Amino acid sequence: MAIVLTDSANYAAIARSIRAKNGAQTAYRPAEMAAAIDAIVIYAKRCPRSEPETVYVNAAGALSWDCAASITNLA
């Protein structure tokens, strides 16, 4: 992998965007940002039994579905 220089403002902007989506106040290191982005919940709908169903989309675009009693972190 190539080594590149970047401005810390770029990392700060990415961290602000992550916090805006996940509602956390976490301080992120660059190595932690991809996992935080992968964990962002982007959509919710109802399961057949009227339980909330959450759709997760990771950075690769893969979907996973989860029915749960409650949804607390919607972007």
C-alpha positions in Angstrom: 0.0 0.0 0.0 1.3 3.4 -0.9 2.1 5.9 1.9 0.3 9.2 1.4 0.1 12.5 3.3 -3.3 13.8 4.3 -4.5 16.7 6.3 -5.9 15.9 9.8 -9.0 18.0 8.8 -9.9 15.1 6.5 -10.0 12.6 9.3 -11.9 15.1 11.5 -14.5 15.5 8.8 -14.9 11.7 8.5 -15.2 11.3 12.2 -17.8 14.1 12.4 -19.8 12.3 9.7 -19.7 9.0 11.5 -20.8 10.6 14.8 -23.7 12.4 12.9 -24.9 9.0 11.6 -24.4 6.9 14.7 -25.2 9.5 17.4 -22.0 8.6 19.4 -19.5 11.0 20.8 -16.6 8.6 20.2 -13.1 9.9 19.2 -12.1 7.8 16.2 -8.6 6.9 15.1 -8.2 6.4 11.3 -7.8 2.6 11.8 -11.2 2.5 13.6 -13.2 4.5 11.0 -14.0 1.7 8.6 -15.5 -0.5 11.3 -17.5 2.4 12.6 -18.9 3.1 9.1 -19.7 -0.6 8.7 -21.7 -0.5 11.9 -24.0 2.4 10.9 -27.6 1.4 10.7 -29.2 3.0 7.6 -32.7 1.7 7.3 -35.5 0.2 9.4 -38.8 -1.5 8.5 -41.3 -3.9 10.2 -40.8 -7.7 10.4 -43.8 -9.9 9.6 -44.6 -10.2 13.4 -44.6 -6.4 13.8 -41.1 -6.4 15.4 -38.7 -3.8 14.1 -36.4 -5.1 11.4 -33.1 -3.4 10.8 -31.2 -3.5 7.6 -27.4 -3.0 7.9 -25.3 -2.1 4.9 -21.5 -2.4 5.2 -18.9 -0.5 3.2 -18.9 -3.3 0.6 -22.6 -2.9 0.1 -23.6 -6.2 1.6 -26.9 -6.3 3.4 -27.8 -8.0 6.7 -31.2 -8.1 8.4 -32.0 -8.2 12.0 -35.4 -8.4 13.8 -35.2 -7.1 17.3 -37.5 -5.9 20.1 -36.3 -2.3 19.7 -34.2 -0.1 17.5 -32.2 2.5 19.2 -29.7 3.7 16.7 -31.2 4.8 13.3 -29.2 7.1 11.1 
